[in-house]
Amino acid sequence: MNNTKSLHWFRQDLRLSDNPALHHASKNDQVLPLYILDDQNSGDFSMGEASRFWLHHSLKNLKENLNNNLSIYQGDPLKALLDIIDRNNITAVYWNRCYEPWRIKRDTEIKSALESKGISVFTYNGSLLWEPWTIKKDDGTPYKVFTPFYRKGCLNSEEPRRPLPKVSTSNFIVDKAPSLNLEDLSLIPAFRWDIQMESHWDIGEIGAYERLTKFIDGGIKHYKEGRNFPAKPFVSRISPHIHFGELSPNQAWYLAKEKGGDKDIDHFLSELGWREFSYCQLYFNPDLPRKNLQSKFDAFPWEDNPKNLLAWQKGQTGIPMVDAGMRELWLTGSMHNRVRMVVGSFLVKNLLLNWHHGERWFWDCLVDADLASNSASWQWIAGCGADAAPYFRIFNPVTQGEKFDPDGEYIRQYIPELKELPNKYLYNPSEAPKETLDKANIVIGKDYPEPIINLKASREKALDAFKSLKKEEA
């Protein structure tokens, strides 16, 4: 009997269903599934605290689904792989591709090293609907504007791969030598701020699919308009599940398409397309997390104000819609998409603080922190990225609150000290008469901060800063 042993390297594909590399690896007689925490090659892009919290619970769930047949390691992946291959007589290694620049470089080197030793390496696309290099304009260059990228590029390309069935775990094995325990990775912080966050999520493959199906069965029918209202249940909240690979975008794509083709379905699919657009930007612009796509912004006169940055990070700006969003982020590890735009605009335009500050804070605090989406989104809101919001489009957080949180549900949920304030003054408490504040038991500057900035004056200052770029170009 030809007893072939393969190795499946789990990375951002922590699931058993629709896992192309695992599917093909499982055709061998025995499969050794493993995970390697690599903080060695990631450099500045090692996972933030919220991501590490999520990874702990996701790996715990995966290990249970694998009947504890998951070997865990930490450190240099090449060394770990070579050791495991040698002592377990592995003949082939399987993994799903990752697209961050540092991972592409690392994986290319690992594949070359393994193949030079006679080990077969098979890689697959398990996290994108389309490979970035396949979506280009007719002239062979990458798209820089989303609508033609999605409508002309993606939708006129091959249909995304159909989801694969769940693999059987009957032929899975563990490393002959003892591997690490999950706790050895120290993913959970000593100061257990994560406990409050955990209550908001059902982490793992089953929870991911249940969240998706619940959204498809209910929330998606109001998605196009309803997704703008942060107090309403009309967003999918599947992004962390997709980022860690508990769910594939292919599963989301086809489950949504089964519901038909109305405007809400189409809009949801286009949001999956935005994720693809972000990955294409990162693939063709490896410096996306650090370098302005529009180089004229290199001369932008950003301010240096640690006090204002800290107020923004802690949700203490005195602007309720901004503070509610930042507190939601801290409590849940996530933030509603409409509010992400509001708090992002406030940071880079009203406070004139470099978008890198926002990118770094979100990287540490978001459970769906994704290098492509996070970098592209911050460049978009700052006006310096691909298909970016024009710099003069400055979200007014007061009117945004009035329009998209008209009953004040969202603000009152995350800023309970304002809960007794009538809606008329909820979005800008500092303008409330003293008798109204007294009735609501609020002292501005004590119970809730004074606004750290004048919105109108800061908007004019931002526009002047932007005009200075045009003068330099001239």
N, C-alpha and C positions, 0 to 999 in steps of 0.2 A: 504493500500500500504506500502511495506517495503522500507522506504526511507533511503537507505544505503549511508553513506558519507565516502569517502576515502580521503587520503592526499597523494599527490605526492611531494616528496622532490627532487627538481632539484639540481644537483651538477655539475658533469662534463658531462652533457647530455642535453645541452641547445638546444633541437630540438623537433619537433613534429613528424617527420618521423622516423621510425625504432628506437623507444624508448620503449624497452620492459616493464619497470616498468610503464611508463605512459599508454602504451597500455592496460595493465592488470588493472590498477587503473580505467581506463575509462569505464570499464564494470560495475562499480557501478553507482548508480543513480546520485550522485553528486561528483565532484572531486575538491578539493582545492589544486591548485598548488602553491608551495612556493619556495623561495630561502633564504638561511641563510648564510651570510658572517661570516665565523668562523676564526677569527684571534686569538682566545683564545687557541685552542688546537694545532694549527699548529707549535707553537714555532719558531725555526729557519727556518721553511719552509713556513712561510707566503708568499703570492704571492709577487713577485717583482713588480716594478713600471710599466714595460711594460705589464705584465700580468693583472694588475689591470685596466690599460687603456683598454685592450681588453675586459675584463669582463664587464666593464661599457657599452660598445657598444653592446656586445652580449646580456646582460640582457635587454637592451632597445629594441633590435630587438625581443627578445623572448616575452617580455610583449606586444608588438604590435601584434605579431602573436597569442597571447592568448586573444585578444580583451581586454587588460588591466587587465585580471583576473590572475595577479601574485602578491602574497603577499610577501613582502620583509622584512627581519629581519637581525639583526646583534648581535653577541655574542655567548653565550653557546647554541648549538643546542638542547640539551636535555630539558633545561628550556623552550626554545621557543616552541618546539614541544608539551610539556606537556600543556602549556598554550593554545595553539591553539586547541589541541585535546579536552580540557575541555570545552572551550566556544563554540565550533562548533559541539560538539557531534560526533566526528570522531571515527569510529570503526576499521579502518585499515590504515596502513601507507605503502607506496610503495617507494622504491628507487633502483637505479642502483648502483652496488658495485663500490667502489674505492679501489685502491691497494697500496697506500702509507702506510707505517707502522703506522704512527700516525692516519691516517683515519681508518685503520682496527681496531686499538685499540678503538678508539672513537665509531665507529659504532657498535662494538660488545657490548660495555657497553650500548649504547642507545637501541639497540634491546632487550637486557636483561631487561632493566628498563621498556620499553614499554610493553613487554609481561607479566611482573610481574603485570601490572595493567590491564591485560585483553585485551590489544590492539594487534590485529593481525599485524605482520610485514612480508612483502614480498619483497625479494631482488632478483635482476636479474643481468646478465652480459650485460651491454650496451656499453662497451668501448674496449673490446678485442675480437679477433677472437677465442682464446682458453683460458680457465681458466689456470693460471700458474701451478696449482697443477696437471693438467691432462697430462702435457708434461714431461715425465721422461724417463730415460734410462730403459733398461730391468731389471737392478738391483734395480730399484726404486729410484735412485739418480737423481738429476737435471743435465741437460746437461751443460757443460762448454765451448763447442765449437759450433759456430753458425751453420755451414753446417749440421752436423748430427742433431742438434736441429730442424732445419727447414725441411730438407729433410726426415729424418727418424722419427722425433717426430711429427711435425705439420702435414706434408702432409700425414702421415700414420694414423693420428687420424681422428676423425669425421670431416666431412665438416663443415666449419663455418655456423652459423645460417643464414638463408636467411633473408634479410631485411623485416621489417614489414611495413604496410601501415601507412600513416599519420593519426593521431587520429582526431576525431571530437572534437571541443571545445564547443559544444552546452550545455554540462552539467557541465561546469566549474564555480566555484564560488570563491569569495574572503572571507577573514577572516571577522568575524562580527565586530571585533575591527580594527580601522585603523592601517595599517602597515606603514613601512617607505616608503618614496619616494626614488627613485634610487639615487638621488643626496645626500641623507643623508649618503650614504655609503662612500662618499669622495674618490671615486676611481680615479677621474680625478685630476691630480696635480694642485696646485695653479699656478705654473710656467708652462705655457702651451707648453712644449716641445713636447707634443704628437700630436699637430696639423699637423706637417710635416709627422708624422708616419701614421696618419689616411688616408692620401691621397693614400697610397700604398695598401689599403685593402678594401674589401667589406665585412664587418663583419656581421655575422648572418647566419642563416640556408640557406636562398635562395642564398646568395653570395657564401657560401661554396659549395653548389651543382653545381652552375654555374662554379666555378673555377675547380671543379673536372671534369665536363663534357667537358669543354673546353680543359683540359689537355688530357683526354681520346681520344677526337676526333682529337687532333692535336699533342701535344708534346710527347705523349707516343711512337709514332712510331720511335722516335730517342732516346729513353730514355737511353738504356744501355750505349751507348757511349756519347751521347749529354749531359747527366747529369753532365759530368765532366767540361763543359765549362760554366763558370758563366755568360757570356754575352748572352748566348743563352736561348731561352724559352723552355727548355726541362726538367724542373723539375716541380713537381706538385704544390708546395707551399701550400699544404693542411694541413701541420702539426699543425698549430695553430687551425684550424677548427676542426681537430680530437681531439686535446687536450681538448678543451672546449666542445666537444661533439656537435658542430653544424652539424657535419657529423660523421657517424660511420665508423669504418674500414670495416665493413661488406658491406656497400654501395660501398666503394672504391673497395673492393675485387671483388664483383660480377659484377660491371660495367666494370671493367678491363677485367674480364674473358669473358664477352660477346664479346669482340673484337677478341678473339681467343687465341692462345697459342704460339706466337712467342717469340724470345729471349727478346724483349723489354717488353712484358707483363710479362713474367716470372721474369725478373729482378725487375720490379715494385712490383710484389707480394712478392718477397723475401725481398724487403725493408720494406714492411708491416710486414714481418716476423722478421726483425731486431727489430722493435718496440716491438713485442711479446717477443723476446729474452731479451730485456732490462727489461721488466716487470717481467719476470721469475727471472732474476738476483736479482732484488729488492725484490721480494717476498721471495726468499730463503736466501737472504743476506740483512736483514733489515738495516744493517749499511753501505750499499753500498755508500751513499753520503759522508761518513766520513772516512771509513776504507778501506785501500788497500786490494783488493781481494788476491793479492799475497803479503804475509806478509814480504817477503824479502825487499820490497820497503819501509818498515817502517824505515829502516836505510839509506835511500837515502840522500845524502848530498845536500839538497835544499839550495839555496841562499836566502838571505833577501835583496832585493833591491827595495825599494818603488819607486825610480825614474824611473827605467826600467818598473816596473809594470804600473805606470801612463802613460808612453809613449805608452805602448801596449794598454791600455784601451782607450786612446784618438786617436789612429791611427796616432801616431807621432814617429814611430820607425826609419824612414828613409829607410824602406824596403817596396816598393810600394804595393806588393801583400798582405802583412800583413796589411798595413794601409788602403788599399781599403776595405778589409773585415771588419775591426773594424769600419770604418766609415759607411759602409752599415748597420751594426748592429745598430749603433746609430741613423741613419736616418730612418730606416725601421722597426726595431725590429726583423729583421731576417738576416740570412747570408747564402749564397750558401754553400751546403754541402762540396764540394771540398775545398772551402776556409776555412771552419770551421776546417778541418784537418790541413791546412797550418798554420793558426794562433795558433791552439792548440799546434802543434809540436814546433812552434817558442817559445811559452811561456815556455813549460816544458823542452825543450831540448836545444835550443839556449840560452835562458835566465836563465835556471835552476831554474825557479820559480815553487813552488808547484802547482799541478793541482787544488787544492782547490781554489786558486785565480781565475782561469779561470771559474771553476764551479759556484762560487758566482757571478762573473761579468755577466756571461751568464744568471744566474737565474734572475738577476735584469733587464737585457736588452732585453731578448728574449720574443717575444709574444708567442712563442711555448715552453716556459720554462716548462719542464716536469721532475719531480723528477727522474723517472726511466731512461729516455733517456739521460738526461743531465749528471747524475752521471755515467752511464755506458759508455757513449761516452768519457767523460774526463778520466776515468780509462783506456779506450781502447787506447787513443792517448798517455797517459803517460806510457803505457806498463805494468801497474800493475793490469789490469782488466782481465775479462774473454775473451778468444780468442783475446787477445790484440795484437796490432801492436808491433812487436819486438822493444825493446828500440833503437836498432841500426838503425831502419828505421827512419831516420830524414829527413823530407821534406825540400828540398832546395827551399825557396820561390822565388828565382830568376828564377831557371829553371822551377818551377811550373808555374810561370807567363808566361814564354816564350812558354811553351807547351800548357797551357789551356786558355790563353788569348792572342793568337798569334797576334791579331790585336790591342791589347791594349784597347779594348772598355771598359772593366770592370774597369781597372785602371783609365782611363780618366774620366769615369762617376763619380767616387767617389773621385778622386784626381785631380780636374780641374786645379790646379796650374802646373801640369805636361803635360797638354794637347798638348803643342807645341813641346814637346820633341820627337825626332824620336824614333821609336820602338827599334832600336839598343841599346839605353841607357835608355829606359823607365823603365826597370825592376831593374836597378841598377844605378840611376842617379848620384851618387857620383863618378862614374867612367867616366862620360862624360867629354870630353875636355872642357876647358873654353869657347872656341869660340862657341861650340854647346849650352852650357848653356846660354851664352849671347844672342844667337839668339832666344832662347826659353824664354828669360826674367826670368831666374831662377838663384838665388844665393843660393847655398847649405849652409844650416845653418841659412838662413834667410827666403826664400820663401818655402823651404822644408828642413826637418832636415837632418843632417848627420846621417848615420847609428849608432844606439846606441850600436852595437856590430859587431864584425867581424865574418861572417858566418862560415868560415873555422875553425878559432881558437875555436869558441864556439862549433862547432860540435865535435872537438877532445876533448874538455873539458868534454862534455856530455858523450862521450864514455868512458873516463877515470873514470867518476863518476859511470857509470854503472858497469865497471869492478871491482870497489871497493866493490860492493855488492857480486860479485862472490868470492872475497877473504874472505869476512866475512863468507860466507857459508862454504868455505873450512876449 
